[in-house]
Amino acid sequence: MPSMPEVADSPARFSLATEGACLRISLAGDWTKDGPLPDFPQLRDGSEVRWSVEELGKVDSALPAWIQGLERAAPPGVSFRHEGLPPRIRGWVLLASADAESDGGEESLPWIARLGLWATLSKASWLRAVSHIGELALGLARLLVGRAKVNWQEFPQLLRTTGPDALPITLLLGFLTGVIMAYVGMIQLGKVGANIYVANLVGLAMAREMGALMTGVVACGRTSTAFASHLGSMNVSQETDALRAIGLRPVEYLGVPRLLAVLAVLPLLSVFATAAGILGGMAVAVGYGMSAEQYANQVIEAVSVRSFLTGLIKAHAFALIVAWAGCYRGHVARRNARGVGEAATTAAVLGITLLVVADAAFAVLFNLFAFY
């Protein structure tokens, strides 16, 4: 005999009660997928909806879906207060409301209101960024004491994608950067007969500045965007919510291995980029009549250990920026396809902007303390 669908013991129903400007909806019965759900009530514009659940029976995902449908069907002036709902149902409703797309209604607001809205959103964004940095730092601290729960299974893959996979494009851009600087130096220094100092120019620029900076820019275009897309997609598929549900911290579980992977490989990539840039400058210098041995001797004389360490220090700082920008934008990405694309774009922009700011700050500090 075929099984009959299970019918709710008590049908879902509601009653309305007006309390001044507040409209209270009292839910009763079993709100399940197996039973019929009542039609949406007609709500007055400007009213505030509150909930009462004293007679509520069995509940599953049908109730938050019904509430979300009611919110969408309500007039624009209706506000909903969900404090009266059970905590689990309230969490589902708030999560669905946070995922809803904005209609762009702020365009009709006065300019002063838009300015205030921008200031409020900017403040919230800065607070989220600081909170994410704190969570990532806490995850690293917990890792040092052996209490962190980190996804080490994907760590080898992260090392490969952030390191060896990025090596060809890093070498190419480093080599071309050295070629460009050598050509510029030859044109200007040739006017005073000082072509030999092109080797000094290229060697110092690549070791102190361009090697680490170009590597960081490449990493922002590859690694930061990849991290943001991956973590943003996990937000869309609610994988990060699942991690929270089983007691894991998403920033610690997903962010710490990415940070460590970038921190391990990006300084090495910057060394390769520096070497490629010096070779690119050598190719131009040899073409202008300088011997390879003379060029190498000038580079060795010009680039001191401090200059090399300057580039390494910057590379480690840039690695932190690259990893954090991708992880942060991915963790705060909106839960839709557009949000994933925006996360990838903003991760690259944020990372490159912070790289330039950090490079300028390092230049001031190193010259202030005569570290050259």
Protein Blocks (a to p, Z undefined) as FASTA:
>chain_A
ZZdddddfbacddddddehjaccdddedjddfkbccdddddddehiacdddfklpccddf
klmmmmmmmmmmpcfklccdfklpcfklmmmmmmmmmmpccehlmmmpcfklmmmmmmmm
mmmmmmmmmmmmmmmmmmmmmmmnopaccdfklmmmmmmmmmmmmmmmmmmmmmmmmmmm
mmmmmmmmmmnopammmmmmmmmmmmmmmmmmmmmmmmmmmmmmmmmmmmmmmmmnommm
mmmmnopafklmmmmmmmmmmmmmmmmmmmmmmmmmmmmmmmmmmmnopafklmmmmmmm
mmcfklmmmmmmmmmmmmmmmmmmmmmmmmmpccbfklmmmmmmmmmmmmmmmmmmmmmm
mmmmmmmnopZZ
